Amino acid sequence: MILHYLTIAARQLMKYKTQNLIVIVGVGLALFCFSVCLYISRFINATDDCFERKDEIAQVTLQMKSGRYLAQVPPELTMNE
């Protein structure tokens, strides 16, 4: 029975060559984009590793009178307790 399934799968691969090529190229491109994003995120997370007291670094932000922050992350969220 498994041999029958493999035969049908092989026939389908040969019948729809263009569609399978598009799928393979799409999966390859997705894996490439994922690996690039993973590399960049590791690089960004490791930028403070060169400092001896990196755990004491805080992000300074500006706050408007309305309470909105002009930067993305307020300092309270960066503190480790």
Gaussian input, Z-matrix of N, CA and C with variables (Angstrom, degrees):
# hf/3-21g

backbone

0 1
 N
 C     1     B1
 C     2     B2     1     A1
 N     3     B3     2     A2     1     D1
 C     4     B4     3     A3     2     D2
 C     5     B5     4     A4     3     D3
 N     6     B6     5     A5     4     D4
 C     7     B7     6     A6     5     D5
 C     8     B8     7     A7     6     D6
 N     9     B9     8     A8     7     D7
 C    10    B10     9     A9     8     D8
 C    11    B11    10    A10     9     D9
 N    12    B12    11    A11    10    D10
 C    13    B13    12    A12    11    D11
 C    14    B14    13    A13    12    D12
 N    15    B15    14    A14    13    D13
 C    16    B16    15    A15    14    D14
 C    17    B17    16    A16    15    D15
 N    18    B18    17    A17    16    D16
 C    19    B19    18    A18    17    D17
 C    20    B20    19    A19    18    D18
 N    21    B21    20    A20    19    D19
 C    22    B22    21    A21    20    D20
 C    23    B23    22    A22    21    D21
 N    24    B24    23    A23    22    D22
 C    25    B25    24    A24    23    D23
 C    26    B26    25    A25    24    D24
 N    27    B27    26    A26    25    D25
 C    28    B28    27    A27    26    D26
 C    29    B29    28    A28    27    D27
 N    30    B30    29    A29    28    D28
 C    31    B31    30    A30    29    D29
 C    32    B32    31    A31    30    D30
 N    33    B33    32    A32    31    D31
 C    34    B34    33    A33    32    D32
 C    35    B35    34    A34    33    D33
 N    36    B36    35    A35    34    D34
 C    37    B37    36    A36    35    D35
 C    38    B38    37    A37    36    D36
 N    39    B39    38    A38    37    D37
 C    40    B40    39    A39    38    D38
 C    41    B41    40    A40    39    D39
 N    42    B42    41    A41    40    D40
 C    43    B43    42    A42    41    D41
 C    44    B44    43    A43    42    D42
 N    45    B45    44    A44    43    D43
 C    46    B46    45    A45    44    D44
 C    47    B47    46    A46    45    D45
 N    48    B48    47    A47    46    D46
 C    49    B49    48    A48    47    D47
 C    50    B50    49    A49    48    D48
 N    51    B51    50    A50    49    D49
 C    52    B52    51    A51    50    D50
 C    53    B53    52    A52    51    D51
 N    54    B54    53    A53    52    D52
 C    55    B55    54    A54    53    D53
 C    56    B56    55    A55    54    D54
 N    57    B57    56    A56    55    D55
 C    58    B58    57    A57    56    D56
 C    59    B59    58    A58    57    D57
 N    60    B60    59    A59    58    D58
 C    61    B61    60    A60    59    D59
 C    62    B62    61    A61    60    D60
 N    63    B63    62    A62    61    D61
 C    64    B64    63    A63    62    D62
 C    65    B65    64    A64    63    D63
 N    66    B66    65    A65    64    D64
 C    67    B67    66    A66    65    D65
 C    68    B68    67    A67    66    D66
 N    69    B69    68    A68    67    D67
 C    70    B70    69    A69    68    D68
 C    71    B71    70    A70    69    D69
 N    72    B72    71    A71    70    D70
 C    73    B73    72    A72    71    D71
 C    74    B74    73    A73    72    D72
 N    75    B75    74    A74    73    D73
 C    76    B76    75    A75    74    D74
 C    77    B77    76    A76    75    D75
 N    78    B78    77    A77    76    D76
 C    79    B79    78    A78    77    D77
 C    80    B80    79    A79    78    D78
 N    81    B81    80    A80    79    D79
 C    82    B82    81    A81    80    D80
 C    83    B83    82    A82    81    D81
 N    84    B84    83    A83    82    D82
 C    85    B85    84    A84    83    D83
 C    86    B86    85    A85    84    D84
 N    87    B87    86    A86    85    D85
 C    88    B88    87    A87    86    D86
 C    89    B89    88    A88    87    D87
 N    90    B90    89    A89    88    D88
 C    91    B91    90    A90    89    D89
 C    92    B92    91    A91    90    D90
 N    93    B93    92    A92    91    D91
 C    94    B94    93    A93    92    D92
 C    95    B95    94    A94    93    D93
 N    96    B96    95    A95    94    D94
 C    97    B97    96    A96    95    D95
 C    98    B98    97    A97    96    D96
 N    99    B99    98    A98    97    D97
 C   100   B100    99    A99    98    D98
 C   101   B101   100   A100    99    D99
 N   102   B102   101   A101   100   D100
 C   103   B103   102   A102   101   D101
 C   104   B104   103   A103   102   D102
 N   105   B105   104   A104   103   D103
 C   106   B106   105   A105   104   D104
 C   107   B107   106   A106   105   D105
 N   108   B108   107   A107   106   D106
 C   109   B109   108   A108   107   D107
 C   110   B110   109   A109   108   D108
 N   111   B111   110   A110   109   D109
 C   112   B112   111   A111   110   D110
 C   113   B113   112   A112   111   D111
 N   114   B114   113   A113   112   D112
 C   115   B115   114   A114   113   D113
 C   116   B116   115   A115   114   D114
 N   117   B117   116   A116   115   D115
 C   118   B118   117   A117   116   D116
 C   119   B119   118   A118   117   D117
 N   120   B120   119   A119   118   D118
 C   121   B121   120   A120   119   D119
 C   122   B122   121   A121   120   D120
 N   123   B123   122   A122   121   D121
 C   124   B124   123   A123   122   D122
 C   125   B125   124   A124   123   D123
 N   126   B126   125   A125   124   D124
 C   127   B127   126   A126   125   D125
 C   128   B128   127   A127   126   D126
 N   129   B129   128   A128   127   D127
 C   130   B130   129   A129   128   D128
 C   131   B131   130   A130   129   D129
 N   132   B132   131   A131   130   D130
 C   133   B133   132   A132   131   D131
 C   134   B134   133   A133   132   D132
 N   135   B135   134   A134   133   D133
 C   136   B136   135   A135   134   D134
 C   137   B137   136   A136   135   D135
 N   138   B138   137   A137   136   D136
 C   139   B139   138   A138   137   D137
 C   140   B140   139   A139   138   D138
 N   141   B141   140   A140   139   D139
 C   142   B142   141   A141   140   D140
 C   143   B143   142   A142   141   D141
 N   144   B144   143   A143   142   D142
 C   145   B145   144   A144   143   D143
 C   146   B146   145   A145   144   D144
 N   147   B147   146   A146   145   D145
 C   148   B148   147   A147   146   D146
 C   149   B149   148   A148   147   D147
 N   150   B150   149   A149   148   D148
 C   151   B151   150   A150   149   D149
 C   152   B152   151   A151   150   D150
 N   153   B153   152   A152   151   D151
 C   154   B154   153   A153   152   D152
 C   155   B155   154   A154   153   D153
 N   156   B156   155   A155   154   D154
 C   157   B157   156   A156   155   D155
 C   158   B158   157   A157   156   D156
 N   159   B159   158   A158   157   D157
 C   160   B160   159   A159   158   D158
 C   161   B161   160   A160   159   D159
 N   162   B162   161   A161   160   D160
 C   163   B163   162   A162   161   D161
 C   164   B164   163   A163   162   D162
 N   165   B165   164   A164   163   D163
 C   166   B166   165   A165   164   D164
 C   167   B167   166   A166   165   D165
 N   168   B168   167   A167   166   D166
 C   169   B169   168   A168   167   D167
 C   170   B170   169   A169   168   D168
 N   171   B171   170   A170   169   D169
 C   172   B172   171   A171   170   D170
 C   173   B173   172   A172   171   D171
 N   174   B174   173   A173   172   D172
 C   175   B175   174   A174   173   D173
 C   176   B176   175   A175   174   D174
 N   177   B177   176   A176   175   D175
 C   178   B178   177   A177   176   D176
 C   179   B179   178   A178   177   D177
 N   180   B180   179   A179   178   D178
 C   181   B181   180   A180   179   D179
 C   182   B182   181   A181   180   D180
 N   183   B183   182   A182   181   D181
 C   184   B184   183   A183   182   D182
 C   185   B185   184   A184   183   D183
 N   186   B186   185   A185   184   D184
 C   187   B187   186   A186   185   D185
 C   188   B188   187   A187   186   D186
 N   189   B189   188   A188   187   D187
 C   190   B190   189   A189   188   D188
 C   191   B191   190   A190   189   D189
 N   192   B192   191   A191   190   D190
 C   193   B193   192   A192   191   D191
 C   194   B194   193   A193   192   D192
 N   195   B195   194   A194   193   D193
 C   196   B196   195   A195   194   D194
 C   197   B197   196   A196   195   D195
 N   198   B198   197   A197   196   D196
 C   199   B199   198   A198   197   D197
 C   200   B200   199   A199   198   D198
 N   201   B201   200   A200   199   D199
 C   202   B202   201   A201   200   D200
 C   203   B203   202   A202   201   D201
 N   204   B204   203   A203   202   D202
 C   205   B205   204   A204   203   D203
 C   206   B206   205   A205   204   D204
 N   207   B207   206   A206   205   D205
 C   208   B208   207   A207   206   D206
 C   209   B209   208   A208   207   D207
 N   210   B210   209   A209   208   D208
 C   211   B211   210   A210   209   D209
 C   212   B212   211   A211   210   D210
 N   213   B213   212   A212   211   D211
 C   214   B214   213   A213   212   D212
 C   215   B215   214   A214   213   D213
 N   216   B216   215   A215   214   D214
 C   217   B217   216   A216   215   D215
 C   218   B218   217   A217   216   D216
 N   219   B219   218   A218   217   D217
 C   220   B220   219   A219   218   D218
 C   221   B221   220   A220   219   D219
 N   222   B222   221   A221   220   D220
 C   223   B223   222   A222   221   D221
 C   224   B224   223   A223   222   D222
 N   225   B225   224   A224   223   D223
 C   226   B226   225   A225   224   D224
 C   227   B227   226   A226   225   D225
 N   228   B228   227   A227   226   D226
 C   229   B229   228   A228   227   D227
 C   230   B230   229   A229   228   D228
 N   231   B231   230   A230   229   D229
 C   232   B232   231   A231   230   D230
 C   233   B233   232   A232   231   D231
 N   234   B234   233   A233   232   D232
 C   235   B235   234   A234   233   D233
 C   236   B236   235   A235   234   D234
 N   237   B237   236   A236   235   D235
 C   238   B238   237   A237   236   D236
 C   239   B239   238   A238   237   D237
 N   240   B240   239   A239   238   D238
 C   241   B241   240   A240   239   D239
 C   242   B242   241   A241   240   D240

   B1=1.4449
   B2=1.5366
   B3=1.3373
   B4=1.4684
   B5=1.5281
   B6=1.3344
   B7=1.4642
   B8=1.5309
   B9=1.3131
   B10=1.4682
   B11=1.5280
   B12=1.3423
   B13=1.4694
   B14=1.5194
   B15=1.3224
   B16=1.4664
   B17=1.5267
   B18=1.3376
   B19=1.4615
   B20=1.5318
   B21=1.3247
   B22=1.4723
   B23=1.5258
   B24=1.3281
   B25=1.4652
   B26=1.5258
   B27=1.3179
   B28=1.4655
   B29=1.5332
   B30=1.3127
   B31=1.4679
   B32=1.5289
   B33=1.3208
   B34=1.4623
   B35=1.5313
   B36=1.3234
   B37=1.4673
   B38=1.5228
   B39=1.3128
   B40=1.4602
   B41=1.5306
   B42=1.3154
   B43=1.4610
   B44=1.5256
   B45=1.3397
   B46=1.4662
   B47=1.5309
   B48=1.3089
   B49=1.4701
   B50=1.5259
   B51=1.3341
   B52=1.4617
   B53=1.5191
   B54=1.3141
   B55=1.4680
   B56=1.5233
   B57=1.3198
   B58=1.4623
   B59=1.5224
   B60=1.3340
   B61=1.4666
   B62=1.5212
   B63=1.3231
   B64=1.4702
   B65=1.5243
   B66=1.3196
   B67=1.4698
   B68=1.5235
   B69=1.3234
   B70=1.4675
   B71=1.5241
   B72=1.3262
   B73=1.4730
   B74=1.5244
   B75=1.3158
   B76=1.4694
   B77=1.5166
   B78=1.3177
   B79=1.4633
   B80=1.5236
   B81=1.3226
   B82=1.4650
   B83=1.5188
   B84=1.3251
   B85=1.4583
   B86=1.5332
   B87=1.3251
   B88=1.4581
   B89=1.5283
   B90=1.3236
   B91=1.4659
   B92=1.5274
   B93=1.3289
   B94=1.4643
   B95=1.5292
   B96=1.3389
   B97=1.4659
   B98=1.5229
   B99=1.3285
   B100=1.4621
   B101=1.5224
   B102=1.3270
   B103=1.4628
   B104=1.5314
   B105=1.3275
   B106=1.4650
   B107=1.5268
   B108=1.3260
   B109=1.4658
   B110=1.5235
   B111=1.3251
   B112=1.4658
   B113=1.5252
   B114=1.3337
   B115=1.4650
   B116=1.5268
   B117=1.3276
   B118=1.4656
   B119=1.5246
   B120=1.3216
   B121=1.4702
   B122=1.5214
   B123=1.3277
   B124=1.4740
   B125=1.5253
   B126=1.3086
   B127=1.4626
   B128=1.5234
   B129=1.3324
   B130=1.4619
   B131=1.5338
   B132=1.3130
   B133=1.4639
   B134=1.5242
   B135=1.3198
   B136=1.4628
   B137=1.5204
   B138=1.3352
   B139=1.4591
   B140=1.5210
   B141=1.3243
   B142=1.4621
   B143=1.5220
   B144=1.3088
   B145=1.4661
   B146=1.5145
   B147=1.3284
   B148=1.4587
   B149=1.5405
   B150=1.3408
   B151=1.4598
   B152=1.5262
   B153=1.3477
   B154=1.4666
   B155=1.5272
   B156=1.3320
   B157=1.4633
   B158=1.5322
   B159=1.3111
   B160=1.4523
   B161=1.5266
   B162=1.3377
   B163=1.4617
   B164=1.5221
   B165=1.3319
   B166=1.4614
   B167=1.5285
   B168=1.3173
   B169=1.4612
   B170=1.5242
   B171=1.3218
   B172=1.4615
   B173=1.5237
   B174=1.2868
   B175=1.4540
   B176=1.5292
   B177=1.3281
   B178=1.4582
   B179=1.5234
   B180=1.3298
   B181=1.4618
   B182=1.5199
   B183=1.3018
   B184=1.4509
   B185=1.5133
   B186=1.3465
   B187=1.4436
   B188=1.5270
   B189=1.3230
   B190=1.4573
   B191=1.5303
   B192=1.3219
   B193=1.4561
   B194=1.5226
   B195=1.3048
   B196=1.4665
   B197=1.5261
   B198=1.3296
   B199=1.4553
   B200=1.5125
   B201=1.3258
   B202=1.4627
   B203=1.5224
   B204=1.3250
   B205=1.4562
   B206=1.5220
   B207=1.3299
   B208=1.4504
   B209=1.5249
   B210=1.3271
   B211=1.4573
   B212=1.5322
   B213=1.3037
   B214=1.4582
   B215=1.5232
   B216=1.3189
   B217=1.4602
   B218=1.5304
   B219=1.3367
   B220=1.4600
   B221=1.5382
   B222=1.3500
   B223=1.4556
   B224=1.5177
   B225=1.3345
   B226=1.4675
   B227=1.5360
   B228=1.3194
   B229=1.4612
   B230=1.5259
   B231=1.3246
   B232=1.4593
   B233=1.5144
   B234=1.3123
   B235=1.4592
   B236=1.5278
   B237=1.3080
   B238=1.4886
   B239=1.5130
   B240=1.2902
   B241=1.4818
   B242=1.4997
   A1=110.93
   A2=115.43
   A3=118.86
   A4=110.48
   A5=116.21
   A6=119.89
   A7=110.70
   A8=116.34
   A9=121.00
   A10=110.69
   A11=116.94
   A12=121.14
   A13=111.59
   A14=116.77
   A15=120.53
   A16=110.99
   A17=117.23
   A18=120.83
   A19=110.62
   A20=116.34
   A21=120.09
   A22=110.48
   A23=117.54
   A24=121.10
   A25=110.64
   A26=117.50
   A27=120.93
   A28=110.65
   A29=116.52
   A30=119.73
   A31=111.11
   A32=116.01
   A33=119.58
   A34=111.05
   A35=116.56
   A36=119.78
   A37=111.01
   A38=117.30
   A39=120.60
   A40=111.90
   A41=117.20
   A42=120.90
   A43=111.87
   A44=116.64
   A45=121.75
   A46=110.33
   A47=116.59
   A48=121.49
   A49=112.26
   A50=117.30
   A51=120.94
   A52=111.05
   A53=116.79
   A54=120.72
   A55=110.31
   A56=117.27
   A57=120.46
   A58=111.63
   A59=116.79
   A60=119.93
   A61=110.71
   A62=116.51
   A63=120.19
   A64=110.65
   A65=116.80
   A66=120.71
   A67=110.54
   A68=117.84
   A69=121.24
   A70=110.64
   A71=116.93
   A72=120.15
   A73=110.05
   A74=118.23
   A75=121.51
   A76=112.39
   A77=116.83
   A78=120.18
   A79=110.53
   A80=117.19
   A81=120.44
   A82=111.89
   A83=116.41
   A84=120.54
   A85=111.34
   A86=117.10
   A87=120.50
   A88=111.17
   A89=117.52
   A90=120.41
   A91=111.42
   A92=116.72
   A93=120.08
   A94=110.66
   A95=117.36
   A96=120.87
   A97=111.11
   A98=116.68
   A99=120.48
   A100=111.17
   A101=117.30
   A102=119.75
   A103=111.25
   A104=117.81
   A105=120.42
   A106=110.30
   A107=117.43
   A108=120.74
   A109=111.34
   A110=117.24
   A111=120.89
   A112=110.71
   A113=117.15
   A114=121.01
   A115=110.92
   A116=117.21
   A117=120.73
   A118=110.84
   A119=117.44
   A120=119.21
   A121=111.30
   A122=117.57
   A123=119.11
   A124=110.87
   A125=117.71
   A126=121.49
   A127=110.29
   A128=117.17
   A129=120.83
   A130=110.76
   A131=117.57
   A132=120.87
   A133=112.29
   A134=118.18
   A135=121.09
   A136=112.76
   A137=119.78
   A138=120.28
   A139=112.36
   A140=118.50
   A141=120.62
   A142=113.11
   A143=119.23
   A144=121.88
   A145=113.19
   A146=118.18
   A147=120.05
   A148=111.89
   A149=117.75
   A150=120.56
   A151=110.18
   A152=115.06
   A153=119.21
   A154=111.56
   A155=117.18
   A156=120.90
   A157=109.72
   A158=115.83
   A159=120.51
   A160=112.75
   A161=118.21
   A162=120.31
   A163=112.17
   A164=117.46
   A165=120.68
   A166=112.66
   A167=118.03
   A168=121.52
   A169=108.71
   A170=116.66
   A171=121.91
   A172=109.09
   A173=115.95
   A174=120.71
   A175=108.17
   A176=115.56
   A177=120.76
   A178=108.15
   A179=115.34
   A180=119.48
   A181=109.87
   A182=115.05
   A183=121.92
   A184=108.75
   A185=115.99
   A186=119.98
   A187=109.07
   A188=115.62
   A189=120.55
   A190=109.75
   A191=117.22
   A192=120.93
   A193=111.95
   A194=116.73
   A195=120.36
   A196=112.29
   A197=118.07
   A198=121.76
   A199=113.99
   A200=117.24
   A201=121.04
   A202=110.05
   A203=115.27
   A204=120.56
   A205=109.75
   A206=116.86
   A207=121.26
   A208=111.39
   A209=116.97
   A210=121.13
   A211=108.11
   A212=116.79
   A213=119.60
   A214=113.48
   A215=118.40
   A216=120.59
   A217=109.09
   A218=117.78
   A219=119.32
   A220=110.07
   A221=117.02
   A222=119.85
   A223=113.23
   A224=118.07
   A225=119.86
   A226=111.16
   A227=115.61
   A228=118.72
   A229=112.80
   A230=117.78
   A231=119.87
   A232=112.22
   A233=118.71
   A234=121.05
   A235=110.68
   A236=116.61
   A237=122.23
   A238=107.81
   A239=115.72
   A240=119.18
   A241=110.64
   D1=-41.19
   D2=179.33
   D3=-64.91
   D4=-36.78
   D5=177.42
   D6=-62.38
   D7=-36.81
   D8=177.05
   D9=-63.57
   D10=-44.99
   D11=178.27
   D12=-61.71
   D13=-41.10
   D14=179.16
   D15=-66.80
   D16=-36.63
   D17=177.81
   D18=-65.00
   D19=-44.35
   D20=178.54
   D21=-64.15
   D22=-41.15
   D23=179.01
   D24=-62.83
   D25=-41.95
   D26=179.20
   D27=-64.95
   D28=-39.72
   D29=178.14
   D30=-64.47
   D31=-41.29
   D32=179.15
   D33=-65.28
   D34=-38.25
   D35=177.58
   D36=-63.86
   D37=-39.95
   D38=179.61
   D39=-73.92
   D40=-30.50
   D41=-177.33
   D42=-73.88
   D43=-40.26
   D44=-175.90
   D45=-112.32
   D46=62.26
   D47=-175.80
   D48=-64.77
   D49=-44.27
   D50=-177.08
   D51=-64.83
   D52=-43.53
   D53=179.79
   D54=-63.96
   D55=-42.16
   D56=179.21
   D57=-66.48
   D58=-36.13
   D59=177.16
   D60=-64.92
   D61=-41.29
   D62=178.07
   D63=-62.79
   D64=-41.53
   D65=179.55
   D66=-65.03
   D67=-43.12
   D68=-179.47
   D69=-64.82
   D70=-42.50
   D71=177.86
   D72=-65.04
   D73=-39.77
   D74=178.43
   D75=-63.76
   D76=-43.95
   D77=178.55
   D78=-65.63
   D79=-40.16
   D80=177.64
   D81=-63.14
   D82=-42.43
   D83=178.19
   D84=-65.81
   D85=-38.99
   D86=178.01
   D87=-64.72
   D88=-42.12
   D89=177.67
   D90=-65.70
   D91=-37.85
   D92=177.40
   D93=-63.80
   D94=-46.49
   D95=179.07
   D96=-62.59
   D97=-40.05
   D98=178.17
   D99=-62.49
   D100=-43.51
   D101=-178.57
   D102=-68.25
   D103=-36.14
   D104=177.16
   D105=-66.39
   D106=-44.27
   D107=178.49
   D108=-63.52
   D109=-39.25
   D110=177.93
   D111=-64.55
   D112=-42.18
   D113=178.19
   D114=-62.67
   D115=-44.42
   D116=-178.90
   D117=-66.30
   D118=-40.79
   D119=179.80
   D120=-66.92
   D121=-36.93
   D122=175.68
   D123=-66.92
   D124=-37.12
   D125=178.31
   D126=-64.90
   D127=-43.56
   D128=-179.43
   D129=-66.05
   D130=-40.15
   D131=-179.77
   D132=-71.58
   D133=-19.62
   D134=-177.75
   D135=-100.68
   D136=9.82
   D137=-175.58
   D138=-70.58
   D139=-26.58
   D140=-178.96
   D141=-93.02
   D142=5.11
   D143=-177.33
   D144=-68.80
   D145=-17.58
   D146=-176.93
   D147=-80.13
   D148=-10.83
   D149=-179.56
   D150=-92.99
   D151=141.07
   D152=-178.34
   D153=-66.78
   D154=-43.31
   D155=-176.93
   D156=-109.01
   D157=56.08
   D158=-174.92
   D159=-67.79
   D160=-22.69
   D161=179.79
   D162=-73.27
   D163=-12.18
   D164=179.60
   D165=-96.21
   D166=1.89
   D167=179.57
   D168=-76.99
   D169=130.20
   D170=177.50
   D171=-119.59
   D172=153.02
   D173=177.88
   D174=-95.40
   D175=125.65
   D176=179.28
   D177=-90.18
   D178=131.68
   D179=-179.38
   D180=-126.66
   D181=160.00
   D182=175.23
   D183=-105.39
   D184=136.73
   D185=-179.18
   D186=-119.06
   D187=133.43
   D188=179.41
   D189=-79.56
   D190=167.79
   D191=179.11
   D192=-63.47
   D193=-27.42
   D194=179.68
   D195=-75.47
   D196=-9.47
   D197=179.84
   D198=100.43
   D199=-8.29
   D200=178.12
   D201=-76.20
   D202=143.12
   D203=176.55
   D204=-88.71
   D205=142.38
   D206=176.53
   D207=-86.36
   D208=-18.48
   D209=174.93
   D210=-101.52
   D211=174.65
   D212=-173.29
   D213=-81.91
   D214=-37.61
   D215=-174.55
   D216=-123.68
   D217=123.55
   D218=176.33
   D219=-71.82
   D220=154.96
   D221=-176.76
   D222=-62.90
   D223=-26.83
   D224=-178.21
   D225=-63.94
   D226=-30.29
   D227=-178.76
   D228=-80.30
   D229=-17.20
   D230=-178.50
   D231=-90.86
   D232=-12.00
   D233=-178.16
   D234=-77.55
   D235=132.96
   D236=177.28
   D237=-97.77
   D238=124.49
   D239=178.47
   D240=-115.61

